[in-house]
Amino acid sequence: MHHRHKTQYMKLKKRQILFLLLLIAGTIYVAMTNNGGNTTKKAKDTHQFTERIFGTTMNITYMAPVDLRDTIMACLRGVDASLSMFNPNSTLSRINRNETDTLDKHLLYILPMALSVSEATEGAFDITVAPLVNAWGFGFKNSSLPSAEQVDSLRALVDYRSISIKDGRIKKTIPNVVIDLSAIAKGYGTDQVANLLQENDVENFMVEIGGEIVCRGNNPKGEAWHIGINTPIEDNDVQRNEVHKIVDVHNRAMATSGNYRNYYIDETGRKLSHTIDPTTGYPVRHNLLSSTVMAPSCAMADAYATSFMVMGLDKAREIVESNNDLQAYFICSAEDSTDIYQVWTNIEQAK
């Protein structure tokens, strides 16, 4: 009996020791997992790269455990295959040639937004303005200025209200209207990359495509993303990037449009802006040099920044002050001051 009790005691002791060892091992495993100390939770590395896309440059910084570069570029190639005027096989090019009226997912999202901005800006934003832009020698660099008769005839092709959408198809009341989404496509592409990163649980990133920007979370230093707004230096030949103001962009999108780098001097010495007013058919004439807009989406910021360069400061201010989704930083050439520039902004940290 004594021997049997001893054997039972030893078995019980072994089970207790085994249980304690398992408990300790489990505690160590949990601690390592919580601290990122093993392969069950990878550290979030900082990834940075630059690529050419949409005829411009993309710069991106994001914190993630994996490299998403190939996925990001595939996403942008999909946007280009839909919205590009310069890709003859894109959905938009085929719509412009009246080869199809069926809209893909990108166009089904972006066209209604573009048309709503057109309504909100009373036609200052117009995705059908391309014939006028080209005629004035910008875009496709036509060497001669259009006559008043040419402007009038081209204006008959420019009207965003000629476009409507029904049951996933586009309707045109002007059959040969040309749709150009270049004033909203870069912003939309930036949004698409931002959405992709968030779908992959990336919380901290900055995406910039040709000056259109989306920021989320913090930068690698754990601070807000600091974004520079360029000084509008008027120089067609030399691209100089001088920062006029640095603003913090936190969980917002930002886009800038300007007249100061792309202009034409006619035979009388007049400086003609590359921004064409769709309602008049002529280059705009006002002292607004640069329009920076913050908005919930970069497509929206992109479209409004372009619109404001058409409208000028006074009308642009009215829209910004009546729309809680928008913030702006406007740089004007000074008219009655010794200063070179005058600024109007409702971006709090920029004042």
C-alpha positions as CSV (number, residue, x, y, z in Angstrom):
1,M,0.0,0.0,0.0
2,H,2.8,2.4,0.9
3,H,4.5,1.7,-2.5
4,R,1.2,2.4,-4.4
5,H,0.6,5.7,-2.5
6,K,4.1,6.8,-3.3
7,T,3.6,6.0,-7.0
8,Q,0.4,8.0,-7.1
9,Y,2.1,10.9,-5.3
10,M,4.9,10.9,-7.9
11,K,2.4,10.9,-10.8
12,L,0.5,13.8,-9.3
13,K,3.7,15.7,-8.7
14,K,4.8,15.2,-12.3
15,R,1.4,16.4,-13.6
16,Q,1.7,19.6,-11.4
17,I,5.2,20.3,-12.7
18,L,4.1,19.7,-16.3
19,F,1.1,22.1,-15.8
20,L,3.4,24.8,-14.3
21,L,5.8,24.5,-17.2
22,L,3.0,24.8,-19.7
23,L,1.7,27.8,-17.8
24,I,5.1,29.5,-17.8
25,A,5.6,28.8,-21.5
26,G,2.1,30.2,-22.3
27,T,2.9,33.4,-20.3
28,I,6.2,33.9,-22.1
29,Y,4.4,33.4,-25.5
30,V,1.7,35.9,-24.7
31,A,4.2,38.5,-23.4
32,M,6.3,38.1,-26.6
33,T,3.3,38.4,-28.8
34,N,2.1,41.6,-27.0
35,N,5.5,43.1,-27.2
36,G,6.0,42.2,-30.9
37,G,8.9,40.0,-29.8
38,N,8.3,37.2,-32.2
39,T,7.1,36.5,-35.8
40,T,3.4,36.5,-34.8
41,K,3.3,40.3,-35.0
42,K,5.7,42.0,-37.4
43,A,7.1,45.4,-36.7
44,K,5.7,48.2,-38.9
45,D,8.6,49.3,-41.1
46,T,8.6,52.7,-42.9
47,H,8.3,52.3,-46.6
48,Q,9.1,55.2,-49.0
49,F,9.2,55.2,-52.8
50,T,8.8,57.4,-55.9
51,E,7.2,56.4,-59.2
52,R,6.0,58.0,-62.4
53,I,2.3,57.9,-63.0
54,F,-0.3,59.9,-64.8
55,G,2.5,61.9,-66.5
56,T,3.8,63.1,-63.2
57,T,5.5,61.9,-60.0
58,M,4.1,60.0,-57.0
59,N,5.8,60.1,-53.6
60,I,4.6,57.9,-50.9
61,T,5.5,57.2,-47.3
62,Y,3.7,54.6,-45.2
63,M,4.2,52.4,-42.1
64,A,3.4,48.8,-42.6
65,P,4.7,45.3,-41.9
66,V,4.8,44.5,-45.7
67,D,5.8,46.3,-48.9
68,L,2.6,47.2,-50.9
69,R,4.4,48.8,-53.8
70,D,3.2,46.3,-56.5
71,T,-0.4,46.5,-55.2
72,I,-0.3,50.3,-55.2
73,M,1.0,50.5,-58.8
74,A,-1.6,47.9,-60.0
75,C,-4.3,50.1,-58.4
76,L,-3.1,53.2,-60.2
77,R,-2.8,51.4,-63.6
78,G,-6.5,50.5,-63.1
79,V,-7.3,54.2,-62.6
80,D,-5.3,55.2,-65.7
81,A,-7.0,52.5,-67.8
82,S,-10.3,54.2,-66.9
83,L,-9.8,58.0,-66.7
84,S,-6.8,58.8,-68.9
85,M,-7.4,61.0,-72.0
86,F,-3.9,60.1,-73.2
87,N,-4.4,56.3,-73.1
88,P,-6.3,55.6,-76.4
89,N,-7.6,52.3,-74.9
90,S,-9.0,53.8,-71.7
91,T,-12.7,53.7,-71.0
92,L,-12.8,57.6,-71.1
93,S,-11.1,57.6,-74.6
94,R,-13.6,55.1,-75.9
95,I,-16.5,57.2,-74.5
96,N,-15.1,60.3,-76.1
97,R,-15.0,58.4,-79.5
98,N,-18.6,57.3,-78.8
99,E,-17.5,53.6,-79.0
100,T,-19.2,52.9,-75.7
101,D,-21.6,54.5,-73.2
102,T,-21.0,52.0,-70.4
103,L,-19.3,53.5,-67.3
104,D,-16.8,51.5,-65.2
105,K,-16.6,51.8,-61.4
106,H,-14.2,54.7,-61.5
107,L,-16.2,56.8,-63.8
108,L,-19.4,55.9,-61.9
109,Y,-17.8,57.5,-58.9
110,I,-15.9,60.5,-60.4
111,L,-18.4,61.8,-63.0
112,P,-21.2,62.6,-60.4
113,M,-18.7,64.3,-58.2
114,A,-17.3,66.4,-61.0
115,L,-20.8,67.4,-62.1
116,S,-21.8,68.3,-58.5
117,V,-18.7,70.6,-58.2
118,S,-19.7,72.2,-61.6
119,E,-23.2,72.9,-60.1
120,A,-21.7,74.3,-56.9
121,T,-19.3,76.6,-58.7
122,E,-21.8,77.7,-61.4
123,G,-19.8,76.1,-64.2
124,A,-16.3,77.4,-63.1
125,F,-15.4,73.7,-63.0
126,D,-16.3,72.0,-66.3
127,I,-14.9,68.7,-67.5
128,T,-15.9,69.6,-71.1
129,V,-13.6,72.6,-71.4
130,A,-10.7,70.8,-73.2
131,P,-11.4,72.2,-76.7
132,L,-11.1,75.8,-75.4
133,V,-7.9,75.0,-73.4
134,N,-6.3,73.4,-76.5
135,A,-7.3,76.2,-78.8
136,W,-5.6,78.8,-76.5
137,G,-2.4,76.9,-76.9
138,F,-2.2,75.0,-73.7
139,G,-2.5,71.2,-73.4
140,F,-1.6,70.5,-77.0
141,K,0.4,73.7,-77.5
142,N,-1.4,75.3,-80.4
143,S,0.9,78.1,-81.7
144,S,-1.8,80.6,-82.7
145,L,-4.4,82.3,-80.5
146,P,-8.0,81.7,-81.4
147,S,-10.2,84.4,-83.0
148,A,-13.5,85.5,-81.4
149,E,-15.3,83.5,-84.0
150,Q,-13.3,80.3,-83.1
151,V,-14.0,80.9,-79.4
152,D,-17.7,81.2,-80.0
153,S,-17.9,78.0,-82.1
154,L,-15.9,76.1,-79.5
155,R,-18.0,77.3,-76.6
156,A,-20.9,75.4,-78.3
157,L,-19.0,72.2,-77.4
158,V,-18.4,73.2,-73.8
159,D,-21.2,72.5,-71.4
160,Y,-21.1,70.1,-68.4
161,R,-24.9,70.1,-68.5
162,S,-24.8,68.1,-71.7
163,I,-23.7,65.1,-69.7
164,S,-25.9,62.9,-67.6
165,I,-25.8,59.4,-66.1
166,K,-28.6,56.9,-66.1
167,D,-28.5,53.1,-65.2
168,G,-24.7,53.0,-65.4
169,R,-24.5,54.6,-68.8
170,I,-23.5,58.1,-69.9
171,K,-25.9,60.3,-72.0
172,K,-24.6,63.2,-74.1
173,T,-26.9,65.9,-75.6
174,I,-23.8,67.1,-77.5
175,P,-22.5,63.9,-79.3
176,N,-19.0,65.2,-80.0
177,V,-18.4,66.7,-76.5
178,V,-14.9,65.9,-75.1
179,I,-14.6,64.9,-71.5
180,D,-11.3,65.7,-69.8
181,L,-10.9,64.6,-66.2
182,S,-7.3,65.8,-65.7
183,A,-8.4,68.4,-63.1
184,I,-9.8,65.7,-60.8
185,A,-8.1,62.4,-61.9
186,K,-4.8,62.9,-59.9
187,G,-6.8,63.7,-56.8
188,Y,-9.0,60.6,-57.4
189,G,-5.9,58.4,-57.9
190,T,-4.4,59.7,-54.6
191,D,-7.7,58.8,-52.9
192,Q,-7.6,55.3,-54.4
193,V,-4.1,54.7,-53.0
194,A,-5.2,56.0,-49.6
195,N,-8.2,53.7,-49.6
196,L,-6.0,50.7,-50.5
197,L,-3.6,51.5,-47.7
198,Q,-6.5,51.7,-45.2
199,E,-7.9,48.4,-46.4
200,N,-4.5,46.9,-45.6
201,D,-4.7,48.3,-42.0
202,V,-2.1,51.0,-42.7
203,E,-2.8,53.8,-40.2
204,N,0.0,56.2,-40.9
205,F,0.8,57.4,-44.4
206,M,1.3,60.3,-46.9
207,V,0.4,59.9,-50.6
208,E,1.3,62.6,-53.1
209,I,0.6,62.5,-56.8
210,G,1.6,65.7,-58.7
211,G,1.0,67.9,-55.7
212,E,-2.3,66.3,-54.7
213,I,-1.9,64.8,-51.2
214,V,-3.7,62.6,-48.7
215,C,-2.4,62.2,-45.1
216,R,-3.5,59.9,-42.4
217,G,-2.2,59.4,-38.9
218,N,1.3,60.6,-38.1
219,N,4.7,60.8,-39.9
220,P,7.6,58.5,-39.0
221,K,8.6,60.9,-36.1
222,G,5.1,60.5,-34.6
223,E,4.2,64.1,-35.5
224,A,1.5,65.5,-37.8
225,W,2.4,65.5,-41.5
226,H,4.0,68.9,-42.3
227,I,3.2,69.9,-45.9
228,G,4.7,72.9,-47.7
229,I,2.7,75.3,-49.9
230,N,4.9,76.7,-52.6
231,T,5.5,80.4,-53.2
232,P,3.9,81.3,-56.6
233,I,7.1,82.4,-58.3
234,E,6.2,83.5,-61.9
235,D,8.8,81.8,-64.1
236,N,7.9,79.7,-67.1
237,D,11.4,78.5,-67.8
238,V,12.8,77.5,-64.4
239,Q,10.8,75.5,-61.9
240,R,11.8,76.9,-58.5
241,N,10.2,75.4,-55.4
242,E,10.2,77.8,-52.5
243,V,8.0,77.1,-49.6
244,H,5.6,79.9,-48.7
245,K,3.9,78.2,-45.8
246,I,4.0,74.9,-44.0
247,V,0.7,73.5,-42.7
248,D,-0.2,70.4,-40.7
249,V,-2.4,68.0,-42.6
250,H,-4.1,65.5,-40.3
251,N,-6.5,62.9,-41.8
252,R,-7.3,65.3,-44.7
253,A,-6.6,65.7,-48.4
254,M,-5.0,68.7,-49.9
255,A,-4.6,70.0,-53.5
256,T,-3.0,73.1,-55.1
257,S,-3.7,74.8,-58.4
258,G,-1.9,77.8,-59.8
259,N,-1.6,80.2,-62.7
260,Y,1.9,81.4,-62.0
261,R,4.0,78.7,-63.8
262,N,2.1,78.2,-67.0
263,Y,1.2,81.3,-69.0
264,Y,1.5,82.8,-72.5
265,I,2.6,86.3,-73.5
266,D,0.8,87.5,-76.6
267,E,2.1,89.9,-79.3
268,T,0.9,92.9,-77.2
269,G,2.9,91.8,-74.2
270,R,-0.2,90.7,-72.2
271,K,0.2,87.7,-69.9
272,L,-2.5,85.1,-70.6
273,S,-3.2,82.5,-67.9
274,H,-3.4,78.8,-68.8
275,T,-6.7,78.8,-66.8
276,I,-9.6,79.2,-69.2
277,D,-13.0,80.3,-67.9
278,P,-15.5,77.8,-69.4
279,T,-18.3,80.4,-69.2
280,T,-16.5,83.1,-71.3
281,G,-14.1,81.0,-73.4
282,Y,-11.2,83.3,-72.5
283,P,-8.2,83.1,-70.1
284,V,-9.1,84.4,-66.6
285,R,-7.9,87.8,-65.4
286,H,-7.6,88.3,-61.7
287,N,-4.9,88.5,-59.1
288,L,-5.3,85.0,-57.5
289,L,-2.0,83.2,-58.1
290,S,-2.4,80.0,-56.1
291,S,-5.3,78.1,-54.6
292,T,-4.7,75.4,-52.0
293,V,-7.7,73.5,-50.8
294,M,-8.2,71.0,-47.9
295,A,-11.2,68.6,-48.2
296,P,-12.3,65.2,-47.0
297,S,-11.2,63.6,-50.4
298,C,-8.4,64.6,-52.7
299,A,-10.7,64.4,-55.7
300,M,-12.9,67.1,-54.1
301,A,-9.9,69.2,-53.1
302,D,-8.5,68.9,-56.7
303,A,-11.7,70.0,-58.4
304,Y,-12.3,72.9,-56.1
305,A,-8.7,74.1,-56.3
306,T,-9.1,74.3,-60.1
307,S,-12.5,76.0,-59.8
308,F,-11.2,78.7,-57.5
309,M,-8.4,79.6,-60.0
310,V,-11.2,80.2,-62.5
311,M,-13.4,82.2,-60.1
312,G,-10.9,84.4,-58.4
313,L,-10.6,85.3,-54.7
314,D,-14.0,86.9,-53.9
315,K,-16.2,84.1,-55.3
316,A,-13.8,81.4,-54.0
317,R,-14.0,82.8,-50.5
318,E,-17.8,82.8,-50.6
319,I,-17.8,79.1,-51.4
320,V,-15.2,78.1,-48.8
321,E,-17.0,80.1,-46.1
322,S,-20.3,78.5,-46.8
323,N,-19.0,74.9,-47.0
324,N,-17.8,73.3,-43.8
325,D,-16.0,70.5,-45.7
326,L,-13.5,73.0,-47.3
327,Q,-10.5,74.9,-46.0
328,A,-8.3,77.1,-48.3
329,Y,-5.1,79.0,-48.5
330,F,-5.2,81.6,-51.3
331,I,-2.1,83.6,-52.4
332,C,-2.8,86.7,-54.5
333,S,-0.5,89.3,-56.1
334,A,-0.7,92.4,-54.0
335,E,-2.5,95.3,-55.7
336,D,-2.4,98.2,-53.2
337,S,0.4,97.1,-50.9
338,T,4.2,97.1,-50.8
339,D,4.0,93.4,-50.1
340,I,4.5,91.0,-53.1
341,Y,1.7,88.7,-52.0
342,Q,-1.5,88.8,-50.0
343,V,-2.9,85.8,-48.3
344,W,-6.4,84.7,-47.3
345,T,-6.9,81.5,-45.4
346,N,-9.2,79.7,-43.0
347,I,-6.6,77.0,-42.2
348,E,-6.1,77.6,-38.5
349,Q,-2.4,76.8,-38.2
350,A,-1.6,78.8,-41.3
351,K,-2.8,82.2,-40.1
